[in-house]
Amino acid sequence: MKLLPFENTWPYEKVGEDVYLHECPDCGDSNVLTFLKTEQLQDAFDNVKTQLIMPCCNYRITILQADEDYFWTSERQRK
């Protein structure tokens, strides 16, 4: 996979089985609990394209890969 720019990343936090975003990249809502399942997160770790729909505003994020701190996405998240 080609190197993705840092602008295409977004930080997340895993607490138990839940995945949180400190802030929604689209609407700015804080402490967003996502509907991302453990299996989907594992797919992202394995570089399988994963869809994440934000529950606060229905913004769709395509996760290309993930590491312990960031989702690496197909679109620019940082403005």
PDB file with SEQRES, HELIX, SHEET and CRYST1 records, atoms N, CA, C and O in Angstrom:
SEQRES   1 A   79  MET LYS LEU LEU PRO PHE GLU ASN THR TRP PRO TYR GLU          
SEQRES   2 A   79  LYS VAL GLY GLU ASP VAL TYR LEU HIS GLU CYS PRO ASP          
SEQRES   3 A   79  CYS GLY ASP SER ASN VAL LEU THR PHE LEU LYS THR GLU          
SEQRES   4 A   79  GLN LEU GLN ASP ALA PHE ASP ASN VAL LYS THR GLN LEU          
SEQRES   5 A   79  ILE MET PRO CYS CYS ASN TYR ARG ILE THR ILE LEU GLN          
SEQRES   6 A   79  ALA ASP GLU ASP TYR PHE TRP THR SER GLU ARG GLN ARG          
SEQRES   7 A   79  LYS                                                          
HELIX    1 AA1 PHE A    6  ASN A    8  5                                   3    
HELIX    2 AA2 THR A   38  PHE A   45  1                                   8    
SHEET    1 AA1 4 THR A   9  PRO A  11  0                                        
SHEET    2 AA1 4 TYR A  70  THR A  73 -1                                        
SHEET    3 AA1 4 ARG A  60  ALA A  66 -1                                        
SHEET    4 AA1 4 THR A  50  ILE A  53 -1                                        
SHEET    1 AA2 3 GLU A  13  VAL A  15  0                                        
SHEET    2 AA2 3 ASP A  18  GLU A  23 -1                                        
SHEET    3 AA2 3 SER A  30  LEU A  33 -1                                        
CRYST1    1.000    1.000    1.000  90.00  90.00  90.00 P 1           1          
ATOM      1  N   MET A   1       0.847  -1.173   0.000  1.00  0.00           N  
ATOM      2  CA  MET A   1       0.000   0.000   0.000  1.00  0.00           C  
ATOM      3  C   MET A   1       0.892   1.236   0.000  1.00  0.00           C  
ATOM      4  O   MET A   1       1.925   1.270   0.668  1.00  0.00           O  
ATOM      5  N   LYS A   2       0.486   2.234  -0.747  1.00  0.00           N  
ATOM      6  CA  LYS A   2       1.290   3.454  -0.811  1.00  0.00           C  
ATOM      7  C   LYS A   2       1.186   4.233   0.498  1.00  0.00           C  
ATOM      8  O   LYS A   2       0.230   4.077   1.257  1.00  0.00           O  
ATOM      9  N   LEU A   3       2.172   5.058   0.741  1.00  0.00           N  
ATOM     10  CA  LEU A   3       2.229   5.865   1.944  1.00  0.00           C  
ATOM     11  C   LEU A   3       1.135   6.927   1.902  1.00  0.00           C  
ATOM     12  O   LEU A   3       1.028   7.670   0.926  1.00  0.00           O  
ATOM     13  N   LEU A   4       0.335   7.001   2.938  1.00  0.00           N  
ATOM     14  CA  LEU A   4      -0.756   7.973   3.024  1.00  0.00           C  
ATOM     15  C   LEU A   4      -0.279   9.212   3.774  1.00  0.00           C  
ATOM     16  O   LEU A   4       0.497   9.096   4.722  1.00  0.00           O  
ATOM     17  N   PRO A   5      -0.733  10.400   3.362  1.00  0.00           N  
ATOM     18  CA  PRO A   5      -0.320  11.618   4.072  1.00  0.00           C  
ATOM     19  C   PRO A   5      -0.973  11.710   5.459  1.00  0.00           C  
ATOM     20  O   PRO A   5      -2.055  11.168   5.688  1.00  0.00           O  
ATOM     21  N   PHE A   6      -0.299  12.400   6.365  1.00  0.00           N  
ATOM     22  CA  PHE A   6      -0.800  12.529   7.734  1.00  0.00           C  
ATOM     23  C   PHE A   6      -2.145  13.262   7.784  1.00  0.00           C  
ATOM     24  O   PHE A   6      -2.909  13.077   8.732  1.00  0.00           O  
ATOM     25  N   GLU A   7      -2.439  14.080   6.792  1.00  0.00           N  
ATOM     26  CA  GLU A   7      -3.722  14.789   6.742  1.00  0.00           C  
ATOM     27  C   GLU A   7      -4.890  13.814   6.623  1.00  0.00           C  
ATOM     28  O   GLU A   7      -6.032  14.178   6.901  1.00  0.00           O  
ATOM     29  N   ASN A   8      -4.610  12.582   6.213  1.00  0.00           N  
ATOM     30  CA  ASN A   8      -5.646  11.565   6.042  1.00  0.00           C  
ATOM     31  C   ASN A   8      -5.821  10.711   7.297  1.00  0.00           C  
ATOM     32  O   ASN A   8      -6.429   9.642   7.231  1.00  0.00           O  
ATOM     33  N   THR A   9      -5.308  11.155   8.418  1.00  0.00           N  
ATOM     34  CA  THR A   9      -5.434  10.374   9.652  1.00  0.00           C  
ATOM     35  C   THR A   9      -6.434  11.011  10.595  1.00  0.00           C  
ATOM     36  O   THR A   9      -6.723  12.205  10.515  1.00  0.00           O  
ATOM     37  N   TRP A  10      -6.956  10.183  11.492  1.00  0.00           N  
ATOM     38  CA  TRP A  10      -7.810  10.702  12.555  1.00  0.00           C  
ATOM     39  C   TRP A  10      -7.602   9.833  13.792  1.00  0.00           C  
ATOM     40  O   TRP A  10      -7.686   8.608  13.695  1.00  0.00           O  
ATOM     41  N   PRO A  11      -7.331  10.437  14.956  1.00  0.00           N  
ATOM     42  CA  PRO A  11      -7.063   9.657  16.168  1.00  0.00           C  
ATOM     43  C   PRO A  11      -8.334   9.030  16.731  1.00  0.00           C  
ATOM     44  O   PRO A  11      -9.431   9.573  16.598  1.00  0.00           O  
ATOM     45  N   TYR A  12      -8.157   7.890  17.354  1.00  0.00           N  
ATOM     46  CA  TYR A  12      -9.265   7.215  18.017  1.00  0.00           C  
ATOM     47  C   TYR A  12      -8.767   6.629  19.330  1.00  0.00           C  
ATOM     48  O   TYR A  12      -7.564   6.562  19.582  1.00  0.00           O  
ATOM     49  N   GLU A  13      -9.702   6.212  20.148  1.00  0.00           N  
ATOM     50  CA  GLU A  13      -9.383   5.621  21.443  1.00  0.00           C  
ATOM     51  C   GLU A  13     -10.240   4.372  21.611  1.00  0.00           C  
ATOM     52  O   GLU A  13     -11.444   4.402  21.356  1.00  0.00           O  
ATOM     53  N   LYS A  14      -9.625   3.287  22.035  1.00  0.00           N  
ATOM     54  CA  LYS A  14     -10.365   2.054  22.298  1.00  0.00           C  
ATOM     55  C   LYS A  14     -10.457   1.868  23.804  1.00  0.00           C  
ATOM     56  O   LYS A  14      -9.440   1.835  24.497  1.00  0.00           O  
ATOM     57  N   VAL A  15     -11.684   1.747  24.307  1.00  0.00           N  
ATOM     58  CA  VAL A  15     -11.935   1.531  25.729  1.00  0.00           C  
ATOM     59  C   VAL A  15     -12.767   0.256  25.835  1.00  0.00           C  
ATOM     60  O   VAL A  15     -13.951   0.248  25.497  1.00  0.00           O  
ATOM     61  N   GLY A  16     -12.148  -0.808  26.301  1.00  0.00           N  
ATOM     62  CA  GLY A  16     -12.829  -2.103  26.325  1.00  0.00           C  
ATOM     63  C   GLY A  16     -13.121  -2.541  24.893  1.00  0.00           C  
ATOM     64  O   GLY A  16     -12.207  -2.657  24.077  1.00  0.00           O  
ATOM     65  N   GLU A  17     -14.366  -2.779  24.597  1.00  0.00           N  
ATOM     66  CA  GLU A  17     -14.793  -3.164  23.242  1.00  0.00           C  
ATOM     67  C   GLU A  17     -15.263  -1.960  22.432  1.00  0.00           C  
ATOM     68  O   GLU A  17     -15.580  -2.108  21.251  1.00  0.00           O  
ATOM     69  N   ASP A  18     -15.317  -0.772  23.036  1.00  0.00           N  
ATOM     70  CA  ASP A  18     -15.848   0.420  22.386  1.00  0.00           C  
ATOM     71  C   ASP A  18     -14.738   1.239  21.739  1.00  0.00           C  
ATOM     72  O   ASP A  18     -13.619   1.311  22.247  1.00  0.00           O  
ATOM     73  N   VAL A  19     -15.074   1.859  20.602  1.00  0.00           N  
ATOM     74  CA  VAL A  19     -14.139   2.735  19.899  1.00  0.00           C  
ATOM     75  C   VAL A  19     -14.725   4.144  19.916  1.00  0.00           C  
ATOM     76  O   VAL A  19     -15.849   4.364  19.464  1.00  0.00           O  
ATOM     77  N   TYR A  20     -13.961   5.088  20.435  1.00  0.00           N  
ATOM     78  CA  TYR A  20     -14.380   6.480  20.545  1.00  0.00           C  
ATOM     79  C   TYR A  20     -13.497   7.361  19.667  1.00  0.00           C  
ATOM     80  O   TYR A  20     -12.315   7.081  19.466  1.00  0.00           O  
ATOM     81  N   LEU A  21     -14.093   8.422  19.153  1.00  0.00           N  
ATOM     82  CA  LEU A  21     -13.340   9.504  18.538  1.00  0.00           C  
ATOM     83  C   LEU A  21     -13.468  10.701  19.465  1.00  0.00           C  
ATOM     84  O   LEU A  21     -14.563  11.008  19.935  1.00  0.00           O  
ATOM     85  N   HIS A  22     -12.372  11.372  19.727  1.00  0.00           N  
ATOM     86  CA  HIS A  22     -12.415  12.544  20.601  1.00  0.00           C  
ATOM     87  C   HIS A  22     -13.278  13.640  19.986  1.00  0.00           C  
ATOM     88  O   HIS A  22     -13.917  14.417  20.695  1.00  0.00           O  
ATOM     89  N   GLU A  23     -13.285  13.690  18.651  1.00  0.00           N  
ATOM     90  CA  GLU A  23     -14.061  14.705  17.936  1.00  0.00           C  
ATOM     91  C   GLU A  23     -14.417  14.169  16.564  1.00  0.00           C  
ATOM     92  O   GLU A  23     -13.604  13.501  15.924  1.00  0.00           O  
ATOM     93  N   CYS A  24     -15.627  14.456  16.106  1.00  0.00           N  
ATOM     94  CA  CYS A  24     -16.035  14.076  14.754  1.00  0.00           C  
ATOM     95  C   CYS A  24     -15.309  14.977  13.753  1.00  0.00           C  
ATOM     96  O   CYS A  24     -15.309  16.196  13.922  1.00  0.00           O  
ATOM     97  N   PRO A  25     -14.694  14.408  12.720  1.00  0.00           N  
ATOM     98  CA  PRO A  25     -13.977  15.244  11.753  1.00  0.00           C  
ATOM     99  C   PRO A  25     -14.901  16.099  10.894  1.00  0.00           C  
ATOM    100  O   PRO A  25     -14.439  17.040  10.248  1.00  0.00           O  
ATOM    101  N   ASP A  26     -16.195  15.793  10.873  1.00  0.00           N  
ATOM    102  CA  ASP A  26     -17.128  16.556  10.039  1.00  0.00           C  
ATOM    103  C   ASP A  26     -17.879  17.619  10.836  1.00  0.00           C  
ATOM    104  O   ASP A  26     -17.805  18.804  10.508  1.00  0.00           O  
ATOM    105  N   CYS A  27     -18.600  17.208  11.879  1.00  0.00           N  
ATOM    106  CA  CYS A  27     -19.445  18.170  12.596  1.00  0.00           C  
ATOM    107  C   CYS A  27     -18.807  18.728  13.862  1.00  0.00           C  
ATOM    108  O   CYS A  27     -19.297  19.715  14.410  1.00  0.00           O  
ATOM    109  N   GLY A  28     -17.721  18.114  14.339  1.00  0.00           N  
ATOM    110  CA  GLY A  28     -17.030  18.616  15.516  1.00  0.00           C  
ATOM    111  C   GLY A  28     -17.608  18.145  16.841  1.00  0.00           C  
ATOM    112  O   GLY A  28     -17.155  18.588  17.896  1.00  0.00           O  
ATOM    113  N   ASP A  29     -18.600  17.257  16.813  1.00  0.00           N  
ATOM    114  CA  ASP A  29     -19.159  16.708  18.048  1.00  0.00           C  
ATOM    115  C   ASP A  29     -18.047  16.013  18.841  1.00  0.00           C  
ATOM    116  O   ASP A  29     -17.162  15.399  18.246  1.00  0.00           O  
ATOM    117  N   SER A  30     -18.082  16.101  20.163  1.00  0.00           N  
ATOM    118  CA  SER A  30     -16.992  15.546  20.963  1.00  0.00           C  
ATOM    119  C   SER A  30     -17.382  14.217  21.600  1.00  0.00           C  
ATOM    120  O   SER A  30     -18.558  13.935  21.829  1.00  0.00           O  
ATOM    121  N   ASN A  31     -16.347  13.402  21.883  1.00  0.00           N  
ATOM    122  CA  ASN A  31     -16.495  12.095  22.528  1.00  0.00           C  
ATOM    123  C   ASN A  31     -17.556  11.239  21.850  1.00  0.00           C  
ATOM    124  O   ASN A  31     -18.554  10.867  22.467  1.00  0.00           O  
ATOM    125  N   VAL A  32     -17.335  10.934  20.586  1.00  0.00           N  
ATOM    126  CA  VAL A  32     -18.300  10.185  19.787  1.00  0.00           C  
ATOM    127  C   VAL A  32     -18.038   8.687  19.927  1.00  0.00           C  
ATOM    128  O   VAL A  32     -16.954   8.205  19.599  1.00  0.00           O  
ATOM    129  N   LEU A  33     -19.036   7.961  20.415  1.00  0.00           N  
ATOM    130  CA  LEU A  33     -18.972   6.508  20.486  1.00  0.00           C  
ATOM    131  C   LEU A  33     -19.379   5.973  19.124  1.00  0.00           C  
ATOM    132  O   LEU A  33     -20.494   6.223  18.666  1.00  0.00           O  
ATOM    133  N   THR A  34     -18.483   5.238  18.473  1.00  0.00           N  
ATOM    134  CA  THR A  34     -18.776   4.716  17.135  1.00  0.00           C  
ATOM    135  C   THR A  34     -19.443   3.353  17.228  1.00  0.00           C  
ATOM    136  O   THR A  34     -19.477   2.738  18.293  1.00  0.00           O  
ATOM    137  N   PHE A  35     -19.972   2.888  16.104  1.00  0.00           N  
ATOM    138  CA  PHE A  35     -20.589   1.570  16.019  1.00  0.00           C  
ATOM    139  C   PHE A  35     -19.597   0.534  15.508  1.00  0.00           C  
ATOM    140  O   PHE A  35     -19.997  -0.563  15.119  1.00  0.00           O  
ATOM    141  N   LEU A  36     -18.311   0.867  15.504  1.00  0.00           N  
ATOM    142  CA  LEU A  36     -17.285  -0.025  14.978  1.00  0.00           C  
ATOM    143  C   LEU A  36     -17.130  -1.246  15.878  1.00  0.00           C  
ATOM    144  O   LEU A  36     -16.893  -1.117  17.079  1.00  0.00           O  
ATOM    145  N   LYS A  37     -17.264  -2.417  15.293  1.00  0.00           N  
ATOM    146  CA  LYS A  37     -17.145  -3.681  16.020  1.00  0.00           C  
ATOM    147  C   LYS A  37     -15.673  -4.106  16.085  1.00  0.00           C  
ATOM    148  O   LYS A  37     -14.847  -3.631  15.305  1.00  0.00           O  
ATOM    149  N   THR A  38     -15.361  -4.989  17.006  1.00  0.00           N  
ATOM    150  CA  THR A  38     -13.997  -5.492  17.171  1.00  0.00           C  
ATOM    151  C   THR A  38     -13.490  -6.140  15.883  1.00  0.00           C  
ATOM    152  O   THR A  38     -12.325  -5.974  15.521  1.00  0.00           O  
ATOM    153  N   GLU A  39     -14.365  -6.880  15.187  1.00  0.00           N  
ATOM    154  CA  GLU A  39     -13.977  -7.542  13.936  1.00  0.00           C  
ATOM    155  C   GLU A  39     -13.635  -6.519  12.852  1.00  0.00           C  
ATOM    156  O   GLU A  39     -12.691  -6.706  12.084  1.00  0.00           O  
ATOM    157  N   GLN A  40     -14.411  -5.437  12.801  1.00  0.00           N  
ATOM    158  CA  GLN A  40     -14.136  -4.391  11.817  1.00  0.00           C  
ATOM    159  C   GLN A  40     -12.821  -3.680  12.117  1.00  0.00           C  
ATOM    160  O   GLN A  40     -12.066  -3.352  11.203  1.00  0.00           O  
ATOM    161  N   LEU A  41     -12.551  -3.445  13.389  1.00  0.00           N  
ATOM    162  CA  LEU A  41     -11.284  -2.816  13.761  1.00  0.00           C  
ATOM    163  C   LEU A  41     -10.120  -3.727  13.400  1.00  0.00           C  
ATOM    164  O   LEU A  41      -9.087  -3.255  12.926  1.00  0.00           O  
ATOM    165  N   GLN A  42     -10.277  -5.021  13.619  1.00  0.00           N  
ATOM    166  CA  GLN A  42      -9.230  -5.973  13.242  1.00  0.00           C  
ATOM    167  C   GLN A  42      -9.016  -5.964  11.729  1.00  0.00           C  
ATOM    168  O   GLN A  42      -7.880  -6.050  11.263  1.00  0.00           O  
ATOM    169  N   ASP A  43     -10.103  -5.860  10.959  1.00  0.00           N  
ATOM    170  CA  ASP A  43      -9.984  -5.754   9.499  1.00  0.00           C  
ATOM    171  C   ASP A  43      -9.152  -4.527   9.124  1.00  0.00           C  
ATOM    172  O   ASP A  43      -8.301  -4.602   8.238  1.00  0.00           O  
ATOM    173  N   ALA A  44      -9.394  -3.408   9.791  1.00  0.00           N  
ATOM    174  CA  ALA A  44      -8.632  -2.183   9.515  1.00  0.00           C  
ATOM    175  C   ALA A  44      -7.155  -2.377   9.851  1.00  0.00           C  
ATOM    176  O   ALA A  44      -6.287  -1.876   9.136  1.00  0.00           O  
ATOM    177  N   PHE A  45      -6.862  -3.099  10.933  1.00  0.00           N  
ATOM    178  CA  PHE A  45      -5.471  -3.416  11.270  1.00  0.00           C  
ATOM    179  C   PHE A  45      -4.831  -4.280  10.186  1.00  0.00           C  
ATOM    180  O   PHE A  45      -3.629  -4.186   9.940  1.00  0.00           O  
ATOM    181  N   ASP A  46      -5.639  -5.122   9.539  1.00  0.00           N  
ATOM    182  CA  ASP A  46      -5.155  -6.017   8.486  1.00  0.00           C  
ATOM    183  C   ASP A  46      -5.201  -5.371   7.095  1.00  0.00           C  
ATOM    184  O   ASP A  46      -5.084  -6.067   6.086  1.00  0.00           O  
ATOM    185  N   ASN A  47      -5.371  -4.049   7.040  1.00  0.00           N  
ATOM    186  CA  ASN A  47      -5.403  -3.268   5.799  1.00  0.00           C  
ATOM    187  C   ASN A  47      -6.579  -3.623   4.900  1.00  0.00           C  
ATOM    188  O   ASN A  47      -6.467  -3.555   3.676  1.00  0.00           O  
ATOM    189  N   VAL A  48      -7.704  -4.000   5.495  1.00  0.00           N  
ATOM    190  CA  VAL A  48      -8.936  -4.237   4.749  1.00  0.00           C  
ATOM    191  C   VAL A  48      -9.766  -2.961   4.837  1.00  0.00           C  
ATOM    192  O   VAL A  48      -9.995  -2.432   5.925  1.00  0.00           O  
ATOM    193  N   LYS A  49     -10.212  -2.475   3.690  1.00  0.00           N  
ATOM    194  CA  LYS A  49     -10.999  -1.244   3.642  1.00  0.00           C  
ATOM    195  C   LYS A  49     -12.265  -1.412   4.492  1.00  0.00           C  
ATOM    196  O   LYS A  49     -13.018  -2.369   4.309  1.00  0.00           O  
ATOM    197  N   THR A  50     -12.494  -0.478   5.419  1.00  0.00           N  
ATOM    198  CA  THR A  50     -13.591  -0.554   6.376  1.00  0.00           C  
ATOM    199  C   THR A  50     -14.366   0.755   6.369  1.00  0.00           C  
ATOM    200  O   THR A  50     -13.773   1.834   6.376  1.00  0.00           O  
ATOM    201  N   GLN A  51     -15.689   0.661   6.356  1.00  0.00           N  
ATOM    202  CA  GLN A  51     -16.536   1.857   6.387  1.00  0.00           C  
ATOM    203  C   GLN A  51     -16.927   2.176   7.822  1.00  0.00           C  
ATOM    204  O   GLN A  51     -17.303   1.287   8.587  1.00  0.00           O  
ATOM    205  N   LEU A  52     -16.834   3.451   8.180  1.00  0.00           N  
ATOM    206  CA  LEU A  52     -17.279   3.932   9.485  1.00  0.00           C  
ATOM    207  C   LEU A  52     -18.249   5.078   9.241  1.00  0.00           C  
ATOM    208  O   LEU A  52     -17.883   6.093   8.647  1.00  0.00           O  
ATOM    209  N   ILE A  53     -19.482   4.915   9.697  1.00  0.00           N  
ATOM    210  CA  ILE A  53     -20.485   5.981   9.579  1.00  0.00           C  
ATOM    211  C   ILE A  53     -20.648   6.598  10.963  1.00  0.00           C  
ATOM    212  O   ILE A  53     -20.991   5.918  11.930  1.00  0.00           O  
ATOM    213  N   MET A  54     -20.395   7.883  11.032  1.00  0.00           N  
ATOM    214  CA  MET A  54     -20.446   8.576  12.307  1.00  0.00           C  
ATOM    215  C   MET A  54     -21.897   8.690  12.774  1.00  0.00           C  
ATOM    216  O   MET A  54     -22.750   9.140  12.009  1.00  0.00           O  
ATOM    217  N   PRO A  55     -22.195   8.292  14.015  1.00  0.00           N  
ATOM    218  CA  PRO A  55     -23.572   8.327  14.499  1.00  0.00           C  
ATOM    219  C   PRO A  55     -24.098   9.745  14.740  1.00  0.00           C  
ATOM    220  O   PRO A  55     -25.310   9.949  14.799  1.00  0.00           O  
ATOM    221  N   CYS A  56     -23.211  10.711  14.876  1.00  0.00           N  
ATOM    222  CA  CYS A  56     -23.633  12.082  15.179  1.00  0.00           C  
ATOM    223  C   CYS A  56     -24.169  12.818  13.954  1.00  0.00           C  
ATOM    224  O   CYS A  56     -25.084  13.632  14.077  1.00  0.00           O  
ATOM    225  N   CYS A  57     -23.607  12.541  12.767  1.00  0.00           N  
ATOM    226  CA  CYS A  57     -23.991  13.319  11.584  1.00  0.00           C  
ATOM    227  C   CYS A  57     -24.054  12.488  10.307  1.00  0.00           C  
ATOM    228  O   CYS A  57     -24.244  13.039   9.223  1.00  0.00           O  
ATOM    229  N   ASN A  58     -23.897  11.172  10.419  1.00  0.00           N  
ATOM    230  CA  ASN A  58     -23.918  10.242   9.274  1.00  0.00           C  
ATOM    231  C   ASN A  58     -22.788  10.465   8.279  1.00  0.00           C  
ATOM    232  O   ASN A  58     -22.897  10.059   7.122  1.00  0.00           O  
ATOM    233  N   TYR A  59     -21.711  11.100   8.710  1.00  0.00           N  
ATOM    234  CA  TYR A  59     -20.524  11.293   7.874  1.00  0.00           C  
ATOM    235  C   TYR A  59     -19.847   9.940   7.682  1.00  0.00           C  
ATOM    236  O   TYR A  59     -19.655   9.195   8.643  1.00  0.00           O  
ATOM    237  N   ARG A  60     -19.489   9.626   6.446  1.00  0.00           N  
ATOM    238  CA  ARG A  60     -18.879   8.338   6.132  1.00  0.00           C  
ATOM    239  C   ARG A  60     -17.363   8.488   5.997  1.00  0.00           C  
ATOM    240  O   ARG A  60     -16.865   9.339   5.260  1.00  0.00           O  
ATOM    241  N   ILE A  61     -16.652   7.642   6.726  1.00  0.00           N  
ATOM    242  CA  ILE A  61     -15.199   7.593   6.667  1.00  0.00           C  
ATOM    243  C   ILE A  61     -14.807   6.230   6.118  1.00  0.00           C  
ATOM    244  O   ILE A  61     -15.284   5.202   6.597  1.00  0.00           O  
ATOM    245  N   THR A  62     -13.936   6.222   5.111  1.00  0.00           N  
ATOM    246  CA  THR A  62     -13.394   4.973   4.597  1.00  0.00           C  
ATOM    247  C   THR A  62     -12.017   4.781   5.193  1.00  0.00           C  
ATOM    248  O   THR A  62     -11.077   5.505   4.865  1.00  0.00           O  
ATOM    249  N   ILE A  63     -11.904   3.795   6.076  1.00  0.00           N  
ATOM    250  CA  ILE A  63     -10.642   3.504   6.752  1.00  0.00           C  
ATOM    251  C   ILE A  63      -9.868   2.528   5.878  1.00  0.00           C  
ATOM    252  O   ILE A  63     -10.345   1.428   5.597  1.00  0.00           O  
ATOM    253  N   LEU A  64      -8.675   2.927   5.448  1.00  0.00           N  
ATOM    254  CA  LEU A  64      -7.833   2.061   4.627  1.00  0.00           C  
ATOM    255  C   LEU A  64      -6.951   1.165   5.480  1.00  0.00           C  
ATOM    256  O   LEU A  64      -6.672   0.024   5.113  1.00  0.00           O  
ATOM    257  N   GLN A  65      -6.516   1.683   6.614  1.00  0.00           N  
ATOM    258  CA  GLN A  65      -5.731   0.911   7.562  1.00  0.00           C  
ATOM    259  C   GLN A  65      -5.797   1.598   8.914  1.00  0.00           C  
ATOM    260  O   GLN A  65      -6.215   2.751   9.020  1.00  0.00           O  
ATOM    261  N   ALA A  66      -5.387   0.886   9.933  1.00  0.00           N  
ATOM    262  CA  ALA A  66      -5.395   1.441  11.289  1.00  0.00           C  
ATOM    263  C   ALA A  66      -4.147   0.990  12.019  1.00  0.00           C  
ATOM    264  O   ALA A  66      -3.585  -0.067  11.735  1.00  0.00           O  
ATOM    265  N   ASP A  67      -3.726   1.810  12.963  1.00  0.00           N  
ATOM    266  CA  ASP A  67      -2.682   1.405  13.899  1.00  0.00           C  
ATOM    267  C   ASP A  67      -3.247   1.612  15.304  1.00  0.00           C  
ATOM    268  O   ASP A  67      -4.452   1.809  15.458  1.00  0.00           O  
ATOM    269  N   GLU A  68      -2.420   1.570  16.298  1.00  0.00           N  
ATOM    270  CA  GLU A  68      -2.902   1.674  17.681  1.00  0.00           C  
ATOM    271  C   GLU A  68      -3.465   3.051  18.036  1.00  0.00           C  
ATOM    272  O   GLU A  68      -4.186   3.184  19.025  1.00  0.00           O  
ATOM    273  N   ASP A  69      -3.145   4.077  17.241  1.00  0.00           N  
ATOM    274  CA  ASP A  69      -3.552   5.438  17.572  1.00  0.00           C  
ATOM    275  C   ASP A  69      -4.427   6.114  16.530  1.00  0.00           C  
ATOM    276  O   ASP A  69      -5.253   6.960  16.873  1.00  0.00           O  
ATOM    277  N   TYR A  70      -4.259   5.752  15.248  1.00  0.00           N  
ATOM    278  CA  TYR A  70      -4.898   6.498  14.166  1.00  0.00           C  
ATOM    279  C   TYR A  70      -5.613   5.588  13.178  1.00  0.00           C  
ATOM    280  O   TYR A  70      -5.217   4.447  12.939  1.00  0.00           O  
ATOM    281  N   PHE A  71      -6.694   6.145  12.608  1.00  0.00           N  
ATOM    282  CA  PHE A  71      -7.292   5.581  11.403  1.00  0.00           C  
ATOM    283  C   PHE A  71      -6.642   6.298  10.227  1.00  0.00           C  
ATOM    284  O   PHE A  71      -6.533   7.524  10.233  1.00  0.00           O  
ATOM    285  N   TRP A  72      -6.215   5.554   9.229  1.00  0.00           N  
ATOM    286  CA  TRP A  72      -5.654   6.111   8.004  1.00  0.00           C  
ATOM    287  C   TRP A  72      -6.750   6.003   6.957  1.00  0.00           C  
ATOM    288  O   TRP A  72      -7.157   4.897   6.602  1.00  0.00           O  
ATOM    289  N   THR A  73      -7.235   7.137   6.459  1.00  0.00           N  
ATOM    290  CA  THR A  73      -8.446   7.170   5.646  1.00  0.00           C  
ATOM    291  C   THR A  73      -8.153   7.524   4.190  1.00  0.00           C  
ATOM    292  O   THR A  73      -7.042   7.918   3.834  1.00  0.00           O  
ATOM    293  N   SER A  74      -9.177   7.371   3.370  1.00  0.00           N  
ATOM    294  CA  SER A  74      -9.031   7.636   1.940  1.00  0.00           C  
ATOM    295  C   SER A  74      -9.129   9.124   1.616  1.00  0.00           C  
ATOM    296  O   SER A  74      -8.711   9.547   0.538  1.00  0.00           O  
ATOM    297  N   GLU A  75      -9.674   9.921   2.530  1.00  0.00           N  
ATOM    298  CA  GLU A  75      -9.849  11.352   2.290  1.00  0.00           C  
ATOM    299  C   GLU A  75      -9.154  12.166   3.371  1.00  0.00           C  
ATOM    300  O   GLU A  75      -8.878  11.670   4.464  1.00  0.00           O  
ATOM    301  N   ARG A  76      -8.884  13.389   3.055  1.00  0.00           N  
ATOM    302  CA  ARG A  76      -8.255  14.303   4.002  1.00  0.00           C  
ATOM    303  C   ARG A  76      -9.227  14.587   5.147  1.00  0.00           C  
ATOM    304  O   ARG A  76     -10.368  14.982   4.908  1.00  0.00           O  
ATOM    305  N   GLN A  77      -8.786  14.390   6.377  1.00  0.00           N  
ATOM    306  CA  GLN A  77      -9.611  14.642   7.562  1.00  0.00           C  
ATOM    307  C   GLN A  77      -9.204  15.929   8.277  1.00  0.00           C  
ATOM    308  O   GLN A  77     -10.044  16.598   8.879  1.00  0.00           O  
ATOM    309  N   ARG A  78      -7.945  16.271   8.214  1.00  0.00           N  
ATOM    310  CA  ARG A  78      -7.443  17.474   8.891  1.00  0.00           C  
ATOM    311  C   ARG A  78      -7.492  18.643   7.930  1.00  0.00           C  
ATOM    312  O   ARG A  78      -7.007  18.568   6.801  1.00  0.00           O  
ATOM    313  N   LYS A  79      -8.084  19.716   8.400  1.00  0.00           N  
ATOM    314  CA  LYS A  79      -8.259  20.886   7.537  1.00  0.00           C  
ATOM    315  C   LYS A  79      -7.290  21.967   7.889  1.00  0.00           C  
ATOM    316  O   LYS A  79      -7.295  23.028   7.264  1.00  0.00           O  
TER     317      LYS A  79                                                      
END                                                                             
